[in-house]
Amino acid sequence: MDLGVRIRRGPKEDMCRFTDIFHGFDRVAPIRDLFGSQSRRILATTRVRLIDSDGYLRVDNDTGDIIISRPYLATADRRQFYLDLVHELVHVRQHQEGRELYDRSYAYVDRPTEVEAYQVTVREARRIGMKDGQIAEYLKVEWVGEEDFRRMLRTLDVNP
């Protein structure tokens, strides 16, 4: 399925605007739902910091910047990376609302900011045609144990 976006895989800059490397996200339904008529402006002002270490993506709780691993950007599956960006843009909105993104009083899979971001991501995964088994595979990350993962799938109503 054509996702309607373009992702520049090898930017040279260490810091840039979201729209310098990701195009078309202002036309993606969940992003329009997140930011409304301000989508284009917010994406144009959201900063992306590229780092050379391994890892994935995250939002800096202090600055609201999206931090992206260059190796992951260069090699990640396109659909998976797209969903990761949708997830992180939910965190950008949460940061703009003044919410604590990494409240350690919750387990990762129970953290309200993560549950919300994953709910948006799962809806988008279904919209682009992914089945629950594929979604569960996408959601499986190395820092979540099996019991927590099963709880997360139940919370998100994903039945692999």
C-alpha positions in Angstrom: 0.0 0.0 0.0 1.2 3.5 -0.8 1.5 5.3 2.5 1.4 8.7 0.8 4.6 9.9 2.4 8.3 10.2 1.4 11.1 9.4 3.8 14.6 10.6 3.1 16.9 7.8 4.3 20.3 9.5 4.4 20.2 13.1 5.5 23.7 14.6 6.3 22.5 17.1 8.9 22.6 16.3 12.6 19.6 18.6 13.3 16.9 19.6 10.9 13.2 20.2 10.6 10.8 17.2 10.4 9.7 18.4 6.9 13.3 18.5 5.7 13.4 14.7 5.7 9.7 13.5 5.9 7.2 14.6 3.3 3.4 14.2 3.1 2.7 13.6 6.8 0.5 16.7 7.0 -1.9 14.7 4.7 -1.9 11.5 6.8 -5.2 11.0 8.6 -3.9 10.3 12.2 -1.5 13.4 11.9 -4.4 15.6 10.8 -6.4 14.2 13.7 -3.5 15.0 16.2 -2.8 18.5 15.1 -5.8 19.6 13.1 -5.4 22.7 10.9 -2.0 23.3 12.6 -0.5 20.1 11.1 1.7 21.7 8.5 3.0 24.3 10.9 3.7 21.9 13.7 5.6 19.5 11.4 7.6 22.3 9.9 8.7 23.5 13.4 9.3 20.1 14.9 13.0 19.4 15.1 14.7 16.1 14.3 18.0 15.2 15.9 19.9 12.4 14.1 22.4 10.4 16.2 24.9 7.8 15.0 24.2 5.2 17.8 22.0 2.2 17.5 18.4 2.4 18.6 15.1 3.6 17.2 13.2 6.8 17.7 12.1 8.8 20.8 11.0 12.3 21.7 13.2 14.3 24.0 11.1 15.0 27.1 12.8 18.4 27.6 12.9 19.8 24.1 10.2 17.9 22.2 12.7 17.0 19.5 12.4 13.7 17.7 15.7 11.8 18.2 16.4 9.2 15.5 19.1 6.6 15.1 20.8 7.1 11.7 21.3 3.4 11.3 17.7 2.7 12.0 16.5 5.4 9.6 18.8 4.0 6.9 17.7 0.4 7.2 14.2 0.1 8.9 11.3 -1.4 7.0 9.4 1.5 5.4 6.0 0.6 6.9 7.5 0.0 10.4 9.4 3.3 10.3 6.2 5.1 9.1 4.3 3.7 12.1 7.2 4.6 14.4 6.9 8.2 13.2 3.2 8.3 13.8 3.8 7.0 17.3 6.5 9.6 18.0 4.3 12.4 16.6 1.7 11.5 19.2 4.5 12.1 21.8 5.3 15.5 20.2 1.7 16.5 20.7 1.8 15.2 24.3 5.0 17.2 24.9 3.3 20.3 23.5 0.5 19.7 26.0 3.0 19.7 28.8 2.6 16.0 29.6 5.4 13.9 31.2 6.3 11.5 28.5 8.4 9.0 30.6 6.6 8.8 33.9 8.5 6.0 35.6 5.7 5.4 38.2 4.1 3.3 35.4 5.4 0.2 33.7 6.2 1.0 30.0 3.1 -0.8 28.7 0.8 0.9 31.2 2.2 4.5 30.9 -0.7 6.6 29.7 1.4 8.4 27.1 2.6 5.1 25.6 -0.9 3.6 25.6 -2.3 6.6 23.8 0.5 6.6 21.2 0.2 2.9 20.6 -3.6 3.2 20.2 -3.1 5.8 17.4 -0.5 3.6 15.8 -2.6 0.4 16.0 -5.5 2.3 14.3 -3.2 3.5 11.6 -1.7 0.0 11.1 -5.2 -1.4 10.6 -6.1 1.5 8.2 -3.1 0.7 6.0 -4.1 -3.0 5.9 -2.1 -4.7 8.6 -3.7 -7.8 10.3 -3.5 -8.3 14.0 -0.6 -10.8 13.7 1.5 -8.3 11.8 0.6 -5.6 14.3 1.6 -7.8 17.2 4.9 -8.5 15.4 5.4 -4.8 14.9 4.7 -4.0 18.6 7.1 -6.6 20.0 10.2 -4.8 21.3 13.2 -6.2 23.2 12.6 -4.1 26.3 9.1 -5.5 27.0 8.9 -8.9 28.7 6.4 -11.6 27.5 3.9 -11.0 30.3 3.9 -7.3 29.8 3.6 -7.8 26.1 0.5 -9.9 26.4 -1.0 -7.3 28.7 -0.2 -4.6 26.1 -1.9 -6.6 23.3 -5.0 -6.9 25.5 -5.0 -3.2 26.3 -4.7 -2.4 22.6 -7.2 -5.1 21.5 -4.7 -6.8 19.3 -5.4 -10.5 18.9 -2.5 -12.3 17.2 
